[in-house]
Amino acid sequence: MLRGALGAPWLGLFGGVRIGNAFGRGRPIFHEHVICINGRPSHEPLIIHRLFHKPQQEPGRFGLYWDFVKTNQKPYDELVVAVLVSFKTLFPAAALSSDGGKSDWARGIALYERATGRQAPGFEVLSTAQEATGP
């Protein structure tokens, strides 16, 4: 949804943010089974697999599995937040958290809203696991 709204990455720009693959070089990965982006300049990649791939990991709070990405507030943080907001809208049982607050998420939420034309869930909804509902 977000990729379609922002268009295909062009010259390493996506939603006005410079990104690349896991190492921040080359092309970002947007495939059916995995999304993998890192900023330019890079820090840590955001990787989302379609299928859970860490069977040895124990579930955390709420019985959910967890992972993280550190962006060090580099410019691609905005796109990471937009991707995570999009993920939450598709998978309401997910709970998002951050060491930052609502103001740290504002630019990424605004990017999500500009790109999709949809209002993002409130910050409190983003951080709470919701009951999944049908379409």
C-alpha positions, 0 to 999 in steps of 0.5 A: 500500500505505502510503496504503491502510494509513494511510487517506485524508488527513483535514484535512491529516493523514496518519499523524499528520503534516500534509501538503499538495501540492507547496507544502504547501497544499491536498491531497496528490497520490496518483494512479496516475501520481504521488505528491506531498507536502510538509509543513506547514510545508513544505520540499521536496516528495517527488515520485515519478512512475510513469514516469521523466521526466528522459531527459537525466539520466545514471545514477549509481552502480549504473547507477540514476537518482537524485533527492532531497528535503530535508525539513530534519528537519521533521515530514513527514520521518517520512512521507517515510521511510515512503513511501521504505521502501514504495517500496523494498519494491516496487522492490528495485532501488532504493537509498535514501540519506540524509545522516542515519543509522539513528537519523534513519530510525527514526521513518519506519521505525516508521510504515511498520511500524505502517501496513502491519503488515510489518517494514521491511527493515534499514537496510543493505538499504534503502541497497543496490540488490537484485536484483529477484525475482518475487512 
